[in-house]
Amino acid sequence: MSERYLILGASGTVGRRVLATMKGLGHAVKGASRRNGGPGDVRFDLLEPSTYAPALADVSTVMLISRPGDEEAHLHAEPFVEAMVRHGVARVVVLSALGAERRVEFSLHNVETLVERSGLGWTHVRPNFFMQMLALPPLSTEIATRSTLSLPLGDAKVAYVDADDVAAVLVRALIDPSLSGQGLDVSGPRALGHDEVAALVSRQVGREIRYVPLDEESAQRLLGLRGLSPAHVERVLRFYALTRQGWCATPDATVSQLLGRPLGTFEAFVVANATAW
Ligand SMILES: NC(=O)c1ccc[n+]([C@@H]2O[C@H](COP(=O)([O-])OP(=O)(O)OC[C@H]3O[C@@H](n4cnc5c(N)ncnc54)[C@H](OP(=O)(O)O)[C@@H]3O)[C@@H](O)[C@H]2O)c1
């Protein structure tokens, strides 16, 4: 069978970039999400096993994502992983998250383990925070309407990565079987504190954006007001606590070499996304 790719989360920040790049490179690829996609794409819901077979028909390689914030991602991935094995899929590229291999309490850790034990070939792509999170609601709304950026990150630095670069690594992992059996950390080129993030956005938009470092209690209240469930709030707070310990502060050491080009900078991201703020 010639390679045919299935991209889950094809309507999302990273998935739609992966799908467009794969199509642009001329690969046989279909996108999958609950929303209607373009021609050749397929409606797919991880929570609806009846949607698995049409998505997996004639597919050799899959990009697997978990629902954002899913505390039980492994439980939802399990029947789909079994279906991939039944349908003769050869390789899976897992969109995971930075550090998942080191934290057994992360649901994405369990997704990685599930795939590794399935007998399928695998590559895990583990990104840092996407720069794009700052240009999408709720953070973009806060910046645009209040000129503040409220996060419980103290003076911690984050090596934010451009979603274009995350997508480029995923594409590379999909089309290059020699990356099988590897976990690829994907961070941006420089770690920034949030005073600096706010200063760079301020300079671009021509008004002062102020970073407001939140304590845990205020962050918990704010995330609750934004509609996150208590379990999701707890999970996000745990991740912010790790981030305060420097978990996300290490800049890229390998990905620019893998891609053979420099990674996108936060400065360029701010220029390209100024209308969001
Ligand atoms: N954002 C970050 O900073 C970050 C950092 C590290 C890792 N990650 C990982 O990257 C993943 C993708 O992030 P993203 O920002 O691209 O997410 P996103 O823009 O919110 O996209 C999520 C995608 O998942 C699809 N989806 C949601 N529920 C689904 C379901 N029940 N069945 C099938 N598809 C479903 C959505 O499409 P429909 O709604 O149309 O179904 C959408 O295409 C996250 O899940 C996270 O694990 C993110």
The ligand as a Gaussian input file, in Angstrom:
#p B3LYP/6-31G(d) Opt

LIG

0 1
 N       -1.651000      24.680000      22.857000
 C       -0.443000      24.442000      23.381000
 O        0.291000      25.354000      23.819000
 C        0.035000      23.009000      23.417000
 C        1.319000      22.748000      23.922000
 C        1.784000      21.434000      23.938000
 C        0.963000      20.402000      23.466000
 N       -0.271000      20.680000      22.974000
 C       -1.084000      19.548000      22.473000
 O       -1.487000      19.822000      21.147000
 C       -2.826000      19.407000      20.965000
 C       -3.474000      20.241000      19.884000
 O       -3.398000      21.601000      20.250000
 P       -4.099000      22.704000      19.352000
 O       -3.767000      24.039000      19.967000
 O       -3.832000      22.462000      17.908000
 O       -5.629000      22.406000      19.685000
 P       -6.911000      23.059000      19.060000
 O       -6.581000      24.191000      18.152000
 O       -7.880000      23.314000      20.183000
 O       -7.464000      21.881000      18.155000
 C       -7.992000      20.727000      18.718000
 C       -8.458000      19.825000      17.600000
 O       -9.039000      18.655000      18.193000
 C      -10.284000      18.413000      17.577000
 N      -11.150000      17.735000      18.510000
 C      -11.667000      18.215000      19.672000
 N      -12.454000      17.293000      20.241000
 C      -12.429000      16.200000      19.419000
 C      -13.063000      14.927000      19.463000
 N      -13.902000      14.563000      20.445000
 N      -12.820000      14.054000      18.470000
 C      -12.001000      14.387000      17.443000
 N      -11.383000      15.589000      17.335000
 C      -11.612000      16.478000      18.325000
 C      -10.782000      19.787000      17.199000
 O      -11.653000      19.733000      16.103000
 P      -13.249000      19.692000      16.214000
 O      -13.640000      20.612000      17.337000
 O      -13.699000      20.122000      14.856000
 O      -13.546000      18.258000      16.454000
 C       -9.500000      20.459000      16.728000
 O       -9.241000      20.135000      15.381000
 C       -3.479000      19.546000      22.350000
 O       -4.493000      18.593000      22.504000
 C       -2.333000      19.315000      23.298000
 O       -2.370000      17.945000      23.693000
 C       -0.754000      21.953000      22.936000

